[in-house]
C-alpha cells in the first residue's frame, strides 16, 4: 500500500527539501521525486511564482485573467518577459508538442523566454526544440533542486519579524 499524505503534504515536502544537499539520487530523494509528482500542479506553480516574485519579477496569472485558458504565468522584470507553465504534470515523459505550444504562447504574449516545468522528464525531440526556441525545460530532479535552493534562500519567518522590530 502506498503512503497516505495529508493536505499539507506539499508544504512538508518543500520543507524537507531545504535540508537535502546531495546531488546523488538517494532513496530519500527518490521518494521526494515520487512525492513531487503527487503534488498539485498549482502548488508547484505557486512555489515557482513566489521564487520569481522574491527576485523582483511582476507576476500575472494568464488563466485567472482569461488571457490564456490553458494556464501559464507571465513574469516581467525590466525588458525580460518570461512565460512559465507547469503542464502535463503527471506524464513521465513530455514530448515535443507541449514545448511547441509554449513557443506559440511566447509569441502571442511577446515573451522572450519560456519555462516549462514537469515532474517527469522530456524527450530528446522536446529538448532539441527547446534549444531553438529559448525555452528552459525543468524536469522533476531539477525542480527538486530549485525548490531546495528556494527554501534554503528564504529567511525563517521569525527572523524577518525580529529584524523589523530591531529596526525600530
N, C-alpha and C positions, 0 to 999 in steps of 0.2 A: 504494500500500500504506500502511496506517495505521501509526502509531508503535507499537512494542512497548515495554511498560513492565514493569519488574521487580516483585517482590513488595513492595518498599518504596516503590512509586510514591506511595501516599497520603501518606507522611511527606515525600517530596520535594516534592510539590505544596503541602502545607501550609507547608513551609519557604520555598518560593518566594513564597507569598502574603504573607508578612511584609514583603517588600521592595517591594511594589507599593502606590502611594498614589493613583493616578489613578482618578477616578470614571468616566472615559470608557472604554468597552469597546475597548481597544486590541487589535491582533491577538494579542498575548501573553495578554491577559485572556480573549479569546475561546477561545484554546487551553486555558487553565486551566479555563474553564467547561465545555468539552467533556471535558477530563480528569476533572473533578469527577463527571460522570455515569458515568464508568468506575470510580469508587471503589466499594468495597463499602459497602453501607448501614451495616454495623456499624462501619466506620472512622469514618464521619461521626457516628454516634450516640456513639461513644467520645469524639470531639473535642468534641461538644456537651456531654456529661455532665461531661467534665473541666473545661470552662469554667464550668459551674454549680457544680461542687464548689469551685473556687477562689473563687467568690462566696459560699461558706458554705452551699450547699444540701446536704441529705442526698439521696442518690440510691438509688432502689430499682428494679431491673430487673424489670418485671412479667412478662416472658416467662420469665426464669430462675426466678422464684418460683412459676410455674404459675398466678399470678393472672390473667394475660391471655395466652392462647396466641398472639394476633396481634401481640404485642410492645408496646413502649411503655416509657417510663420515668417514674416518679413522682418529682418533685423537690419537696422540702419545706424550708421555712425560715420559722420563726415560724408565722404564720397562712396563709402563702402555700403553696398546693398547685398545682403545675404538672404537667400531663400532656404529655410530649414524645413525638412519634412521627416517625420517618423512614419514610414509606410511598410506595409506587408510585414507587420511586426512579428508574426509567429511563423513565417516561412523560414525554412532552414537555409535556402539559397535564393538570393534575389537575382533575377535575370536582367537583361539589358533594358527591357521596356519601361520599367519604373524610372530608370535613370534618364531615358529619353523624354519621358513625360515631365520630369523635373526640369530638364533643359528647356522644354517648351514653356513651362510656367515661368522660368527665369526670364525668358524673352518677354513674356506678357507683363511681367512686373518690373522690367528693367533692372534685374538683379545681375551683378557681375560675378557672383559666386553662389554655388548651390551646395547644400549639405544634405545627404540622405542617410538616415540613421535606421538601423535594423538590429534586432537581437541575433539574427542569423549571419550569414556571410554572403558574398557577392560572387557571381560567376566571372570568368575571365573576360567575357564579352562586355559585361557591365563595367568592369574595371577599366577596360580599354576605352569605352565610350566616355566614361567619367573624366579620363585624362584629357580628352579633346574638348570637353565642354566646361571646364573649370568647375568640376563637381568633386567634392570631397565625400568619400564613402566611409561611414563609420559602422563597422560591424560589431558584433557582440563583445569580443575581447577588448577592442579599442574603446568601446563605450564604457566598459567596466573601468578601464584605466582613466578615462576622462572623469567619470563620477568620483573616483578616488581622489584625483587631483583637485577637483572642485570642492569636495568635502574637506580635504586637508588645508585648502587655502582659506576656508571660512573661519573667522574668529568665533570662539564659543559665545553663545548668546549672552552669558553673564559678563564677559569681558567688554562687550560693547556698552552694556549698561553701566559698568564700573567706570569705563573711560569717559562716558558722558557726565557722570556725577563728579568725577575728579576734576573736570574742566571748569566746574562752577566755582 
